[in-house]
Amino acid sequence: MLRKTILSLTAATLISAAPAFAQEADIVDTAVAAGSFTTLVTAVQAAGLVETLKGEGPFTVFAPTDDAFAALPKGTLEGLLADPAALAAILTYHVVPGKVMSTDLTEGMTATTVNGAPITITLDGGAKVNGANIVQADIATTNGVIHVIDAVILPPQ
């Protein structure tokens, strides 16, 4: 029942937000067109990951919004932008190889990220990845799918 409710809410959200996304574009171009991922796009560029995320894929990206990046402790983002290797490690923790749609998500599911560390999906109280809420799901791109999240998730140290 909870899963059906989540999927219904997700479908309604996607229908109302559909014009904001370029459905015929790759992950990077879709993020640029959305307008709410400027920090993520800047970070992807700084980390040298643009060509990777424009590649064939498929990829599943858990994409933090600009507000999610703004919520990081003061100086964190600036420090990461100055350290491309650390930035790449965090950004690749938001990417799972393959195309994982919201209907594929199950309670307690784990997936190995491109970073090599696992993430955990929970559904109780709404779909989450490592505690970050999935606020919009299943944004189709030509090389995968984007799920919008409300926090930056950090790999285990």
C-alpha positions as CSV (number, residue, x, y, z in Angstrom):
1,M,0.0,0.0,0.0
2,L,2.8,2.4,1.0
3,R,4.7,1.6,-2.2
4,K,1.5,2.2,-4.3
5,T,1.0,5.6,-2.6
6,I,4.6,6.6,-3.2
7,L,4.4,5.6,-6.9
8,S,1.1,7.5,-7.3
9,L,2.6,10.6,-5.8
10,T,5.7,10.2,-7.9
11,A,3.6,9.9,-11.1
12,A,1.6,13.0,-10.2
13,T,4.8,14.9,-9.5
14,L,6.4,13.9,-12.8
15,I,3.3,14.8,-14.8
16,S,3.2,18.3,-13.3
17,A,6.9,18.8,-13.7
18,A,7.4,17.2,-17.1
19,P,7.9,20.5,-19.1
20,A,10.8,21.4,-16.8
21,F,12.9,18.6,-18.2
22,A,14.3,17.8,-21.7
23,Q,13.2,14.2,-22.1
24,E,15.3,13.7,-25.2
25,A,18.6,14.8,-23.6
26,D,21.4,13.0,-21.7
27,I,21.8,13.3,-17.9
28,V,24.0,16.4,-18.1
29,D,21.9,18.3,-20.6
30,T,18.7,17.3,-18.7
31,A,20.2,18.6,-15.4
32,V,21.2,21.9,-17.2
33,A,17.7,22.3,-18.7
34,A,16.0,21.8,-15.4
35,G,17.6,24.9,-13.9
36,S,17.6,23.5,-10.3
37,F,20.9,21.7,-10.5
38,T,23.4,24.6,-11.3
39,T,25.6,23.6,-8.3
40,L,25.6,20.0,-9.3
41,V,26.4,20.8,-12.9
42,T,29.3,23.1,-11.7
43,A,30.5,20.3,-9.5
44,V,30.4,17.7,-12.3
45,Q,32.4,20.1,-14.5
46,A,35.0,20.8,-11.7
47,A,35.4,17.0,-11.1
48,G,35.9,16.3,-14.8
49,L,32.8,14.0,-15.0
50,V,30.9,15.7,-17.8
51,E,32.0,13.3,-20.5
52,T,31.3,10.3,-18.3
53,L,27.8,11.4,-17.6
54,K,27.2,12.2,-21.2
55,G,28.4,8.6,-22.1
56,E,26.4,5.7,-23.2
57,G,25.4,4.5,-19.7
58,P,22.8,3.7,-18.6
59,F,23.3,5.5,-15.3
60,T,21.0,6.2,-12.4
61,V,21.8,9.5,-10.8
62,F,20.5,10.6,-7.4
63,A,20.8,14.3,-8.1
64,P,20.9,16.8,-5.2
65,T,19.2,20.1,-5.9
66,D,20.9,23.5,-5.4
67,D,19.1,23.8,-2.0
68,A,20.7,20.5,-1.0
69,F,24.2,21.8,-1.8
70,A,23.3,25.1,0.0
71,A,22.5,23.1,3.2
72,L,26.1,21.7,3.4
73,P,28.2,23.3,6.2
74,K,29.7,26.6,5.3
75,G,32.9,26.2,3.3
76,T,32.3,22.5,2.4
77,L,31.3,23.1,-1.2
78,E,34.1,25.6,-1.8
79,G,36.6,23.1,-0.3
80,L,35.3,20.3,-2.6
81,L,35.4,22.5,-5.7
82,A,39.1,23.1,-4.9
83,D,39.7,19.3,-4.6
84,P,38.5,17.6,-7.8
85,A,39.5,14.1,-6.5
86,A,37.4,14.4,-3.3
87,L,34.6,16.0,-5.3
88,A,34.6,13.2,-7.8
89,A,34.4,10.6,-5.0
90,I,31.3,12.3,-3.6
91,L,29.6,12.8,-7.0
92,T,30.2,9.2,-8.1
93,Y,28.6,8.1,-4.8
94,H,25.4,9.6,-6.3
95,V,25.6,7.4,-9.4
96,V,24.6,3.7,-9.8
97,P,25.4,1.8,-12.9
98,G,22.3,0.7,-14.8
99,K,18.8,2.2,-15.0
100,V,17.0,1.8,-11.7
101,M,13.4,3.1,-11.9
102,S,11.3,3.9,-8.8
103,T,9.3,0.7,-9.4
104,D,12.6,-1.2,-8.9
105,L,13.2,0.2,-5.5
106,T,12.5,-2.0,-2.5
107,E,12.8,-1.5,1.3
108,G,16.3,-2.1,2.5
109,M,17.7,-2.5,-1.0
110,T,21.4,-1.8,-1.4
111,A,23.2,-0.8,-4.6
112,T,26.9,-0.3,-5.3
113,T,27.6,3.1,-6.6
114,V,30.2,4.1,-9.3
115,N,32.3,5.2,-6.3
116,G,32.4,1.5,-5.1
117,A,30.5,2.1,-1.9
118,P,27.0,1.0,-1.3
119,I,23.8,3.1,-0.8
120,T,20.7,1.9,0.9
121,I,17.1,2.6,-0.2
122,T,14.3,2.8,2.4
123,L,10.6,3.3,1.6
124,D,9.1,3.9,5.1
125,G,7.8,7.4,5.2
126,G,8.6,8.0,1.5
127,A,11.4,6.8,-0.8
128,K,14.9,7.7,0.5
129,V,18.5,7.0,-0.4
130,N,20.8,7.0,2.6
131,G,18.2,9.1,4.4
132,A,17.9,11.8,1.6
133,N,14.3,12.1,0.4
134,I,13.7,11.2,-3.2
135,V,11.5,14.3,-4.1
136,Q,11.1,13.5,-7.8
137,A,11.7,10.2,-9.5
138,D,12.0,8.6,-12.9
139,I,13.2,11.6,-14.9
140,A,14.0,9.8,-18.2
141,T,17.2,10.7,-20.1
142,T,18.7,9.2,-23.2
143,N,21.4,7.5,-21.1
144,G,19.6,6.7,-17.9
145,V,17.4,8.2,-15.2
146,I,17.6,10.9,-12.6
147,H,16.0,10.8,-9.2
148,V,16.0,14.2,-7.5
149,I,17.1,14.2,-3.8
150,D,16.9,16.8,-1.1
151,A,20.4,16.3,0.4
152,V,24.0,15.6,-0.6
153,I,24.9,12.0,0.5
154,L,28.4,11.3,1.6
155,P,30.3,8.0,1.1
156,P,31.5,6.2,4.2
157,Q,35.0,7.3,5.3
